[in-house]
């Protein structure tokens, strides 16, 4: 029974310490992201159709990435594994370039 009390006391002490440390940390907001026109704030001006199209595009990209990840993890041949990794890297680069182009286009529209 003593062990139970000690364990409970230790747990309560750790819980109170973790609560104090999380309360002391400043709350993060997405305000800087909205100022830059990024994050969910950029979807505020979209129609429901545009939002759906955007989400489906994101879903398609995620599915491709996960599919390649699964293939990479299952592949035993190091040469084929490296080829799959390169394919995934190219997909990531293309997606990054597309996002960058879209951000630049949005910045141009704001000016």
Backbone atoms as SQL, in Angstrom:
CREATE TABLE atoms (id INTEGER PRIMARY KEY, chain TEXT, resi INTEGER, resn TEXT, atom TEXT, x REAL, y REAL, z REAL);
INSERT INTO atoms VALUES
  (1, 'A', 1, 'UNK', 'N', 0.821, -1.185, 0.000),
  (2, 'A', 1, 'UNK', 'CA', 0.000, 0.000, 0.000),
  (3, 'A', 1, 'UNK', 'C', 0.869, 1.254, 0.000),
  (4, 'A', 2, 'UNK', 'N', 2.016, 1.195, 0.728),
  (5, 'A', 2, 'UNK', 'CA', 2.916, 2.341, 0.758),
  (6, 'A', 2, 'UNK', 'C', 3.403, 2.664, -0.650),
  (7, 'A', 3, 'UNK', 'N', 3.674, 1.612, -1.431),
  (8, 'A', 3, 'UNK', 'CA', 4.159, 1.794, -2.797),
  (9, 'A', 3, 'UNK', 'C', 3.121, 2.534, -3.650),
  (10, 'A', 4, 'UNK', 'N', 1.860, 2.210, -3.447),
  (11, 'A', 4, 'UNK', 'CA', 0.777, 2.864, -4.186),
  (12, 'A', 4, 'UNK', 'C', 0.720, 4.348, -3.849),
  (13, 'A', 5, 'UNK', 'N', 0.855, 4.692, -2.583),
  (14, 'A', 5, 'UNK', 'CA', 0.829, 6.093, -2.165),
  (15, 'A', 5, 'UNK', 'C', 2.019, 6.863, -2.752),
  (16, 'A', 6, 'UNK', 'N', 3.184, 6.228, -2.691),
  (17, 'A', 6, 'UNK', 'CA', 4.377, 6.883, -3.233),
  (18, 'A', 6, 'UNK', 'C', 4.242, 7.093, -4.741),
  (19, 'A', 7, 'UNK', 'N', 3.727, 6.095, -5.441),
  (20, 'A', 7, 'UNK', 'CA', 3.542, 6.204, -6.892),
  (21, 'A', 7, 'UNK', 'C', 2.544, 7.297, -7.233),
  (22, 'A', 8, 'UNK', 'N', 1.464, 7.350, -6.476),
  (23, 'A', 8, 'UNK', 'CA', 0.432, 8.360, -6.704),
  (24, 'A', 8, 'UNK', 'C', 0.981, 9.757, -6.428),
  (25, 'A', 9, 'UNK', 'N', 1.737, 9.881, -5.342),
  (26, 'A', 9, 'UNK', 'CA', 2.327, 11.177, -5.007),
  (27, 'A', 9, 'UNK', 'C', 3.306, 11.621, -6.092),
  (28, 'A', 10, 'UNK', 'N', 4.121, 10.701, -6.576),
  (29, 'A', 10, 'UNK', 'CA', 5.076, 11.032, -7.634),
  (30, 'A', 10, 'UNK', 'C', 4.345, 11.445, -8.908),
  (31, 'A', 11, 'UNK', 'N', 3.282, 10.740, -9.229),
  (32, 'A', 11, 'UNK', 'CA', 2.495, 11.052, -10.415),
  (33, 'A', 11, 'UNK', 'C', 1.860, 12.438, -10.303),
  (34, 'A', 12, 'UNK', 'N', 1.304, 12.735, -9.139),
  (35, 'A', 12, 'UNK', 'CA', 0.699, 14.051, -8.936),
  (36, 'A', 12, 'UNK', 'C', 1.733, 15.163, -9.003),
  (37, 'A', 13, 'UNK', 'N', 2.915, 14.906, -8.465),
  (38, 'A', 13, 'UNK', 'CA', 3.985, 15.893, -8.524),
  (39, 'A', 13, 'UNK', 'C', 4.392, 16.155, -9.971),
  (40, 'A', 14, 'UNK', 'N', 4.590, 15.090, -10.740),
  (41, 'A', 14, 'UNK', 'CA', 4.959, 15.246, -12.152),
  (42, 'A', 14, 'UNK', 'C', 3.863, 15.960, -12.938),
  (43, 'A', 15, 'UNK', 'N', 2.627, 15.622, -12.657),
  (44, 'A', 15, 'UNK', 'CA', 1.500, 16.259, -13.340),
  (45, 'A', 15, 'UNK', 'C', 1.458, 17.753, -13.046),
  (46, 'A', 16, 'UNK', 'N', 1.644, 18.118, -11.779),
  (47, 'A', 16, 'UNK', 'CA', 1.596, 19.538, -11.432),
  (48, 'A', 16, 'UNK', 'C', 2.766, 20.302, -12.048),
  (49, 'A', 17, 'UNK', 'N', 3.948, 19.681, -12.101),
  (50, 'A', 17, 'UNK', 'CA', 5.098, 20.325, -12.729),
  (51, 'A', 17, 'UNK', 'C', 4.858, 20.521, -14.220),
  (52, 'A', 18, 'UNK', 'N', 4.326, 19.504, -14.869),
  (53, 'A', 18, 'UNK', 'CA', 4.082, 19.629, -16.313),
  (54, 'A', 18, 'UNK', 'C', 3.012, 20.672, -16.604),
  (55, 'A', 19, 'UNK', 'N', 2.026, 20.772, -15.737),
  (56, 'A', 19, 'UNK', 'CA', 0.974, 21.776, -15.937),
  (57, 'A', 19, 'UNK', 'C', 1.524, 23.176, -15.747),
  (58, 'A', 20, 'UNK', 'N', 2.426, 23.350, -14.777),
  (59, 'A', 20, 'UNK', 'CA', 3.018, 24.668, -14.546),
  (60, 'A', 20, 'UNK', 'C', 3.898, 25.072, -15.726),
  (61, 'A', 21, 'UNK', 'N', 4.667, 24.133, -16.246),
  (62, 'A', 21, 'UNK', 'CA', 5.554, 24.486, -17.356),
  (63, 'A', 21, 'UNK', 'C', 4.768, 24.794, -18.623),
  (64, 'A', 22, 'UNK', 'N', 3.655, 24.086, -18.853),
  (65, 'A', 22, 'UNK', 'CA', 2.865, 24.383, -20.054),
  (66, 'A', 22, 'UNK', 'C', 2.119, 25.704, -19.900),
  (67, 'A', 23, 'UNK', 'N', 1.771, 26.062, -18.675),
  (68, 'A', 23, 'UNK', 'CA', 1.092, 27.337, -18.448),
  (69, 'A', 23, 'UNK', 'C', 2.052, 28.508, -18.617),
  (70, 'A', 24, 'UNK', 'N', 3.317, 28.272, -18.347),
  (71, 'A', 24, 'UNK', 'CA', 4.310, 29.340, -18.452),
  (72, 'A', 24, 'UNK', 'C', 4.709, 29.625, -19.891),
  (73, 'A', 25, 'UNK', 'N', 4.527, 28.650, -20.779),
  (74, 'A', 25, 'UNK', 'CA', 4.898, 28.843, -22.174),
  (75, 'A', 25, 'UNK', 'C', 3.871, 29.735, -22.859),
  (76, 'A', 26, 'UNK', 'N', 4.330, 30.660, -23.705),
  (77, 'A', 26, 'UNK', 'CA', 3.377, 31.508, -24.431),
  (78, 'A', 26, 'UNK', 'C', 2.598, 30.677, -25.443),
  (79, 'A', 27, 'UNK', 'N', 1.347, 31.031, -25.606),
  (80, 'A', 27, 'UNK', 'CA', 0.509, 30.329, -26.561),
  (81, 'A', 27, 'UNK', 'C', 0.877, 30.729, -27.978),
  (82, 'A', 28, 'UNK', 'N', 1.030, 29.747, -28.831),
  (83, 'A', 28, 'UNK', 'CA', 1.377, 30.024, -30.225),
  (84, 'A', 28, 'UNK', 'C', 0.096, 30.284, -31.008),
  (85, 'A', 29, 'UNK', 'N', 0.152, 31.278, -31.866),
  (86, 'A', 29, 'UNK', 'CA', -0.997, 31.570, -32.720),
  (87, 'A', 29, 'UNK', 'C', -0.546, 31.511, -34.162),
  (88, 'A', 30, 'UNK', 'N', -1.499, 31.507, -35.054),
  (89, 'A', 30, 'UNK', 'CA', -1.158, 31.490, -36.477),
  (90, 'A', 30, 'UNK', 'C', -1.211, 32.898, -37.069),
  (91, 'A', 31, 'UNK', 'N', -1.151, 33.920, -36.240),
  (92, 'A', 31, 'UNK', 'CA', -1.199, 35.300, -36.725),
  (93, 'A', 31, 'UNK', 'C', -0.100, 35.603, -37.740),
  (94, 'A', 32, 'UNK', 'N', 1.162, 35.215, -37.491),
  (95, 'A', 32, 'UNK', 'CA', 2.191, 35.498, -38.497),
  (96, 'A', 32, 'UNK', 'C', 1.894, 34.812, -39.825),
  (97, 'A', 33, 'UNK', 'N', 1.298, 33.638, -39.768),
  (98, 'A', 33, 'UNK', 'CA', 0.967, 32.928, -40.999),
  (99, 'A', 33, 'UNK', 'C', -0.109, 33.678, -41.779),
  (100, 'A', 34, 'UNK', 'N', -1.087, 34.220, -41.064),
  (101, 'A', 34, 'UNK', 'CA', -2.155, 34.949, -41.746),
  (102, 'A', 34, 'UNK', 'C', -1.622, 36.218, -42.382),
  (103, 'A', 35, 'UNK', 'N', -0.641, 36.853, -41.721),
  (104, 'A', 35, 'UNK', 'CA', -0.052, 38.061, -42.287),
  (105, 'A', 35, 'UNK', 'C', 0.636, 37.764, -43.610),
  (106, 'A', 36, 'UNK', 'N', 1.192, 36.567, -43.723),
  (107, 'A', 36, 'UNK', 'CA', 1.893, 36.188, -44.937),
  (108, 'A', 36, 'UNK', 'C', 0.947, 35.585, -45.977),
  (109, 'A', 37, 'UNK', 'N', -0.324, 35.426, -45.604),
  (110, 'A', 37, 'UNK', 'CA', -1.279, 34.857, -46.546),
  (111, 'A', 37, 'UNK', 'C', -1.185, 33.352, -46.635),
  (112, 'A', 38, 'UNK', 'N', -0.689, 32.720, -45.573),
  (113, 'A', 38, 'UNK', 'CA', -0.533, 31.272, -45.583),
  (114, 'A', 38, 'UNK', 'C', -1.462, 30.652, -44.549),
  (115, 'A', 39, 'UNK', 'N', -1.344, 29.368, -44.414),
  (116, 'A', 39, 'UNK', 'CA', -2.124, 28.658, -43.420),
  (117, 'A', 39, 'UNK', 'C', -3.579, 28.570, -43.844),
  (118, 'A', 40, 'UNK', 'N', -4.428, 28.294, -42.890),
  (119, 'A', 40, 'UNK', 'CA', -5.846, 28.143, -43.193),
  (120, 'A', 40, 'UNK', 'C', -6.471, 29.479, -43.556),
  (121, 'A', 41, 'UNK', 'N', -5.839, 30.590, -43.205),
  (122, 'A', 41, 'UNK', 'CA', -6.371, 31.900, -43.531),
  (123, 'A', 41, 'UNK', 'C', -6.507, 32.119, -45.020),
  (124, 'A', 42, 'UNK', 'N', -5.638, 31.475, -45.797),
  (125, 'A', 42, 'UNK', 'CA', -5.695, 31.665, -47.242),
  (126, 'A', 42, 'UNK', 'C', -6.932, 31.013, -47.846),
  (127, 'A', 43, 'UNK', 'N', -7.547, 30.099, -47.118),
  (128, 'A', 43, 'UNK', 'CA', -8.731, 29.417, -47.641),
  (129, 'A', 43, 'UNK', 'C', -10.013, 30.187, -47.359),
  (130, 'A', 44, 'UNK', 'N', -9.898, 31.249, -46.565),
  (131, 'A', 44, 'UNK', 'CA', -11.090, 32.023, -46.216),
  (132, 'A', 44, 'UNK', 'C', -11.767, 32.627, -47.436),
  (133, 'A', 45, 'UNK', 'N', -10.979, 32.990, -48.437),
  (134, 'A', 45, 'UNK', 'CA', -11.540, 33.639, -49.623),
  (135, 'A', 45, 'UNK', 'C', -11.933, 32.655, -50.712),
  (136, 'A', 46, 'UNK', 'N', -11.824, 31.375, -50.444),
  (137, 'A', 46, 'UNK', 'CA', -12.156, 30.368, -51.455),
  (138, 'A', 46, 'UNK', 'C', -13.621, 29.973, -51.360),
  (139, 'A', 47, 'UNK', 'N', -14.168, 29.593, -52.506),
  (140, 'A', 47, 'UNK', 'CA', -15.517, 29.037, -52.508),
  (141, 'A', 47, 'UNK', 'C', -15.426, 27.599, -51.993),
  (142, 'A', 48, 'UNK', 'N', -16.539, 27.026, -51.658),
  (143, 'A', 48, 'UNK', 'CA', -16.555, 25.642, -51.175),
  (144, 'A', 48, 'UNK', 'C', -15.997, 24.694, -52.248),
  (145, 'A', 49, 'UNK', 'N', -16.298, 24.976, -53.506),
  (146, 'A', 49, 'UNK', 'CA', -15.783, 24.170, -54.610),
  (147, 'A', 49, 'UNK', 'C', -14.255, 24.239, -54.677),
  (148, 'A', 50, 'UNK', 'N', -13.712, 25.451, -54.530),
  (149, 'A', 50, 'UNK', 'CA', -12.266, 25.639, -54.562),
  (150, 'A', 50, 'UNK', 'C', -11.591, 24.959, -53.369),
  (151, 'A', 51, 'UNK', 'N', -12.220, 25.066, -52.197),
  (152, 'A', 51, 'UNK', 'CA', -11.681, 24.400, -51.012),
  (153, 'A', 51, 'UNK', 'C', -11.646, 22.890, -51.218),
  (154, 'A', 52, 'UNK', 'N', -12.725, 22.348, -51.769),
  (155, 'A', 52, 'UNK', 'CA', -12.802, 20.914, -52.010),
  (156, 'A', 52, 'UNK', 'C', -11.727, 20.474, -53.000),
  (157, 'A', 53, 'UNK', 'N', -11.566, 21.256, -54.064),
  (158, 'A', 53, 'UNK', 'CA', -10.550, 20.945, -55.068),
  (159, 'A', 53, 'UNK', 'C', -9.147, 20.988, -54.449),
  (160, 'A', 54, 'UNK', 'N', -8.906, 21.997, -53.616),
  (161, 'A', 54, 'UNK', 'CA', -7.610, 22.138, -52.945),
  (162, 'A', 54, 'UNK', 'C', -7.348, 20.938, -52.027),
  (163, 'A', 55, 'UNK', 'N', -8.348, 20.563, -51.244),
  (164, 'A', 55, 'UNK', 'CA', -8.198, 19.429, -50.332),
  (165, 'A', 55, 'UNK', 'C', -7.982, 18.122, -51.090),
  (166, 'A', 56, 'UNK', 'N', -8.682, 17.953, -52.190),
  (167, 'A', 56, 'UNK', 'CA', -8.498, 16.732, -52.991),
  (168, 'A', 56, 'UNK', 'C', -7.091, 16.680, -53.590),
  (169, 'A', 57, 'UNK', 'N', -6.585, 17.833, -53.986),
  (170, 'A', 57, 'UNK', 'CA', -5.223, 17.905, -54.511),
  (171, 'A', 57, 'UNK', 'C', -4.219, 17.516, -53.425),
  (172, 'A', 58, 'UNK', 'N', -4.424, 18.034, -52.212),
  (173, 'A', 58, 'UNK', 'CA', -3.549, 17.686, -51.091),
  (174, 'A', 58, 'UNK', 'C', -3.638, 16.190, -50.789),
  (175, 'A', 59, 'UNK', 'N', -4.852, 15.660, -50.836),
  (176, 'A', 59, 'UNK', 'CA', -5.056, 14.238, -50.570),
  (177, 'A', 59, 'UNK', 'C', -4.319, 13.388, -51.600),
  (178, 'A', 60, 'UNK', 'N', -4.423, 13.775, -52.858),
  (179, 'A', 60, 'UNK', 'CA', -3.757, 13.033, -53.935),
  (180, 'A', 60, 'UNK', 'C', -2.242, 13.027, -53.722),
  (181, 'A', 61, 'UNK', 'N', -1.687, 14.170, -53.371),
  (182, 'A', 61, 'UNK', 'CA', -0.253, 14.256, -53.111),
  (183, 'A', 61, 'UNK', 'C', 0.138, 13.361, -51.934),
  (184, 'A', 62, 'UNK', 'N', -0.643, 13.410, -50.867),
  (185, 'A', 62, 'UNK', 'CA', -0.346, 12.599, -49.690),
  (186, 'A', 62, 'UNK', 'C', -0.408, 11.109, -50.020),
  (187, 'A', 63, 'UNK', 'N', -1.381, 10.709, -50.814),
  (188, 'A', 63, 'UNK', 'CA', -1.504, 9.300, -51.187),
  (189, 'A', 63, 'UNK', 'C', -0.296, 8.838, -52.002),
  (190, 'A', 64, 'UNK', 'N', 0.158, 9.687, -52.924),
  (191, 'A', 64, 'UNK', 'CA', 1.343, 9.340, -53.712),
  (192, 'A', 64, 'UNK', 'C', 2.563, 9.198, -52.819),
  (193, 'A', 65, 'UNK', 'N', 2.718, 10.141, -51.876),
  (194, 'A', 65, 'UNK', 'CA', 3.862, 10.101, -50.966),
  (195, 'A', 65, 'UNK', 'C', 3.828, 8.845, -50.096),
  (196, 'A', 66, 'UNK', 'N', 2.655, 8.523, -49.564),
  (197, 'A', 66, 'UNK', 'CA', 2.536, 7.341, -48.717),
  (198, 'A', 66, 'UNK', 'C', 2.757, 6.063, -49.510),
  (199, 'A', 67, 'UNK', 'N', 2.256, 6.032, -50.728),
  (200, 'A', 67, 'UNK', 'CA', 2.454, 4.861, -51.579),
  (201, 'A', 67, 'UNK', 'C', 3.945, 4.638, -51.831),
  (202, 'A', 68, 'UNK', 'N', 4.643, 5.713, -52.172),
  (203, 'A', 68, 'UNK', 'CA', 6.089, 5.586, -52.386),
  (204, 'A', 68, 'UNK', 'C', 6.804, 5.195, -51.096),
  (205, 'A', 69, 'UNK', 'N', 6.391, 5.742, -49.971),
  (206, 'A', 69, 'UNK', 'CA', 7.000, 5.375, -48.687),
  (207, 'A', 69, 'UNK', 'C', 6.836, 3.884, -48.414),
  (208, 'A', 70, 'UNK', 'N', 5.635, 3.391, -48.638),
  (209, 'A', 70, 'UNK', 'CA', 5.386, 1.958, -48.432),
  (210, 'A', 70, 'UNK', 'C', 6.235, 1.103, -49.365),
  (211, 'A', 71, 'UNK', 'N', 6.342, 1.512, -50.626),
  (212, 'A', 71, 'UNK', 'CA', 7.168, 0.766, -51.573),
  (213, 'A', 71, 'UNK', 'C', 8.635, 0.777, -51.144),
  (214, 'A', 72, 'UNK', 'N', 9.106, 1.920, -50.662),
  (215, 'A', 72, 'UNK', 'CA', 10.489, 2.042, -50.199),
  (216, 'A', 72, 'UNK', 'C', 10.740, 1.094, -49.022),
  (217, 'A', 73, 'UNK', 'N', 9.807, 1.081, -48.075),
  (218, 'A', 73, 'UNK', 'CA', 9.978, 0.240, -46.897),
  (219, 'A', 73, 'UNK', 'C', 9.949, -1.249, -47.232),
  (220, 'A', 74, 'UNK', 'N', 9.183, -1.625, -48.242),
  (221, 'A', 74, 'UNK', 'CA', 9.066, -3.037, -48.614),
  (222, 'A', 74, 'UNK', 'C', 10.187, -3.522, -49.532),
  (223, 'A', 75, 'UNK', 'N', 10.807, -2.600, -50.246),
  (224, 'A', 75, 'UNK', 'CA', 11.837, -2.968, -51.232),
  (225, 'A', 75, 'UNK', 'C', 13.097, -3.489, -50.548),
  (226, 'A', 76, 'UNK', 'N', 13.568, -4.641, -51.031),
  (227, 'A', 76, 'UNK', 'CA', 14.778, -5.261, -50.467),
  (228, 'A', 76, 'UNK', 'C', 16.025, -4.903, -51.270),
  (229, 'A', 77, 'UNK', 'N', 15.862, -4.721, -52.569),
  (230, 'A', 77, 'UNK', 'CA', 17.001, -4.417, -53.435),
  (231, 'A', 77, 'UNK', 'C', 17.434, -2.966, -53.211),
  (232, 'A', 78, 'UNK', 'N', 18.677, -2.749, -52.758),
  (233, 'A', 78, 'UNK', 'CA', 19.141, -1.384, -52.474),
  (234, 'A', 78, 'UNK', 'C', 19.071, -0.438, -53.674),
  (235, 'A', 79, 'UNK', 'N', 19.339, -0.942, -54.866),
  (236, 'A', 79, 'UNK', 'CA', 19.300, -0.092, -56.065),
  (237, 'A', 79, 'UNK', 'C', 17.868, 0.357, -56.353),
  (238, 'A', 80, 'UNK', 'N', 16.911, -0.582, -56.265),
  (239, 'A', 80, 'UNK', 'CA', 15.503, -0.232, -56.502),
  (240, 'A', 80, 'UNK', 'C', 14.984, 0.695, -55.399),
  (241, 'A', 81, 'UNK', 'N', 15.447, 0.439, -54.165),
  (242, 'A', 81, 'UNK', 'CA', 15.043, 1.282, -53.038),
  (243, 'A', 81, 'UNK', 'C', 15.516, 2.713, -53.268),
  (244, 'A', 82, 'UNK', 'N', 16.750, 2.875, -53.732),
  (245, 'A', 82, 'UNK', 'CA', 17.296, 4.209, -53.996),
  (246, 'A', 82, 'UNK', 'C', 16.532, 4.893, -55.127),
  (247, 'A', 83, 'UNK', 'N', 16.142, 4.128, -56.141),
  (248, 'A', 83, 'UNK', 'CA', 15.355, 4.672, -57.251),
  (249, 'A', 83, 'UNK', 'C', 14.004, 5.189, -56.749),
  (250, 'A', 84, 'UNK', 'N', 13.357, 4.418, -55.863),
  (251, 'A', 84, 'UNK', 'CA', 12.080, 4.843, -55.293),
  (252, 'A', 84, 'UNK', 'C', 12.255, 6.094, -54.426),
  (253, 'A', 85, 'UNK', 'N', 13.344, 6.150, -53.661),
  (254, 'A', 85, 'UNK', 'CA', 13.618, 7.336, -52.850),
  (255, 'A', 85, 'UNK', 'C', 13.801, 8.564, -53.732),
  (256, 'A', 86, 'UNK', 'N', 14.496, 8.384, -54.856),
  (257, 'A', 86, 'UNK', 'CA', 14.685, 9.503, -55.788),
  (258, 'A', 86, 'UNK', 'C', 13.363, 9.944, -56.390),
  (259, 'A', 87, 'UNK', 'N', 12.491, 8.987, -56.708),
  (260, 'A', 87, 'UNK', 'CA', 11.161, 9.332, -57.233),
  (261, 'A', 87, 'UNK', 'C', 10.394, 10.156, -56.200),
  (262, 'A', 88, 'UNK', 'N', 10.450, 9.728, -54.940),
  (263, 'A', 88, 'UNK', 'CA', 9.738, 10.436, -53.881),
  (264, 'A', 88, 'UNK', 'C', 10.321, 11.834, -53.689),
  (265, 'A', 89, 'UNK', 'N', 11.640, 11.937, -53.751),
  (266, 'A', 89, 'UNK', 'CA', 12.292, 13.233, -53.609),
  (267, 'A', 89, 'UNK', 'C', 11.873, 14.184, -54.735),
  (268, 'A', 90, 'UNK', 'N', 11.805, 13.683, -55.958),
  (269, 'A', 90, 'UNK', 'CA', 11.369, 14.510, -57.087),
  (270, 'A', 90, 'UNK', 'C', 9.925, 14.960, -56.917),
  (271, 'A', 91, 'UNK', 'N', 9.092, 14.077, -56.404),
  (272, 'A', 91, 'UNK', 'CA', 7.697, 14.436, -56.138),
  (273, 'A', 91, 'UNK', 'C', 7.626, 15.544, -55.084),
  (274, 'A', 92, 'UNK', 'N', 8.458, 15.432, -54.053),
  (275, 'A', 92, 'UNK', 'CA', 8.504, 16.451, -53.006),
  (276, 'A', 92, 'UNK', 'C', 8.981, 17.792, -53.568),
  (277, 'A', 93, 'UNK', 'N', 10.012, 17.748, -54.408),
  (278, 'A', 93, 'UNK', 'CA', 10.530, 18.979, -55.012),
  (279, 'A', 93, 'UNK', 'C', 9.481, 19.642, -55.897),
  (280, 'A', 94, 'UNK', 'N', 8.785, 18.840, -56.684),
  (281, 'A', 94, 'UNK', 'CA', 7.746, 19.378, -57.578),
  (282, 'A', 94, 'UNK', 'C', 6.631, 20.023, -56.762),
  (283, 'A', 95, 'UNK', 'N', 6.236, 19.370, -55.685),
  (284, 'A', 95, 'UNK', 'CA', 5.175, 19.907, -54.836),
  (285, 'A', 95, 'UNK', 'C', 5.629, 21.210, -54.185),
  (286, 'A', 96, 'UNK', 'N', 6.866, 21.235, -53.719),
  (287, 'A', 96, 'UNK', 'CA', 7.413, 22.442, -53.102),
  (288, 'A', 96, 'UNK', 'C', 7.446, 23.600, -54.109),
  (289, 'A', 97, 'UNK', 'N', 7.888, 23.308, -55.323),
  (290, 'A', 97, 'UNK', 'CA', 7.946, 24.343, -56.360),
  (291, 'A', 97, 'UNK', 'C', 6.553, 24.866, -56.685),
  (292, 'A', 98, 'UNK', 'N', 5.582, 23.968, -56.718),
  (293, 'A', 98, 'UNK', 'CA', 4.199, 24.361, -56.996),
  (294, 'A', 98, 'UNK', 'C', 3.669, 25.274, -55.885),
  (295, 'A', 99, 'UNK', 'N', 3.948, 24.925, -54.635),
  (296, 'A', 99, 'UNK', 'CA', 3.496, 25.758, -53.514),
  (297, 'A', 99, 'UNK', 'C', 4.178, 27.121, -53.550),
  (298, 'A', 100, 'UNK', 'N', 5.470, 27.135, -53.863),
  (299, 'A', 100, 'UNK', 'CA', 6.221, 28.383, -53.919),
  (300, 'A', 100, 'UNK', 'C', 5.656, 29.287, -55.017),
  (301, 'A', 101, 'UNK', 'N', 5.371, 28.708, -56.163),
  (302, 'A', 101, 'UNK', 'CA', 4.804, 29.464, -57.284),
  (303, 'A', 101, 'UNK', 'C', 3.442, 30.037, -56.903),
  (304, 'A', 102, 'UNK', 'N', 2.650, 29.242, -56.214),
  (305, 'A', 102, 'UNK', 'CA', 1.321, 29.690, -55.793),
  (306, 'A', 102, 'UNK', 'C', 1.431, 30.853, -54.812),
  (307, 'A', 103, 'UNK', 'N', 2.376, 30.764, -53.859),
  (308, 'A', 103, 'UNK', 'CA', 2.577, 31.851, -52.891),
  (309, 'A', 103, 'UNK', 'C', 3.010, 33.133, -53.592),
  (310, 'A', 104, 'UNK', 'N', 3.929, 32.989, -54.563),
  (311, 'A', 104, 'UNK', 'CA', 4.395, 34.165, -55.292),
  (312, 'A', 104, 'UNK', 'C', 3.259, 34.808, -56.076),
  (313, 'A', 105, 'UNK', 'N', 2.420, 33.970, -56.652),
  (314, 'A', 105, 'UNK', 'CA', 1.259, 34.472, -57.402),
  (315, 'A', 105, 'UNK', 'C', 0.323, 35.240, -56.473),
  (316, 'A', 106, 'UNK', 'N', 0.105, 34.722, -55.280),
  (317, 'A', 106, 'UNK', 'CA', -0.762, 35.390, -54.306),
  (318, 'A', 106, 'UNK', 'C', -0.154, 36.716, -53.873),
  (319, 'A', 107, 'UNK', 'N', 1.159, 36.747, -53.697),
  (320, 'A', 107, 'UNK', 'CA', 1.831, 37.988, -53.301),
  (321, 'A', 107, 'UNK', 'C', 1.710, 39.039, -54.402),
  (322, 'A', 108, 'UNK', 'N', 1.799, 38.616, -55.647),
  (323, 'A', 108, 'UNK', 'CA', 1.656, 39.524, -56.781),
  (324, 'A', 108, 'UNK', 'C', 0.251, 40.113, -56.814),
  (325, 'A', 109, 'UNK', 'N', -0.751, 39.278, -56.508),
  (326, 'A', 109, 'UNK', 'CA', -2.135, 39.740, -56.519),
  (327, 'A', 109, 'UNK', 'C', -2.396, 40.784, -55.434),
  (328, 'A', 110, 'UNK', 'N', -1.695, 40.661, -54.305),
  (329, 'A', 110, 'UNK', 'CA', -1.892, 41.606, -53.185),
  (330, 'A', 110, 'UNK', 'C', -1.339, 42.973, -53.512),
  (331, 'A', 111, 'UNK', 'N', -0.334, 43.057, -54.377),
  (332, 'A', 111, 'UNK', 'CA', 0.302, 44.340, -54.693),
  (333, 'A', 111, 'UNK', 'C', -0.513, 45.173, -55.602);
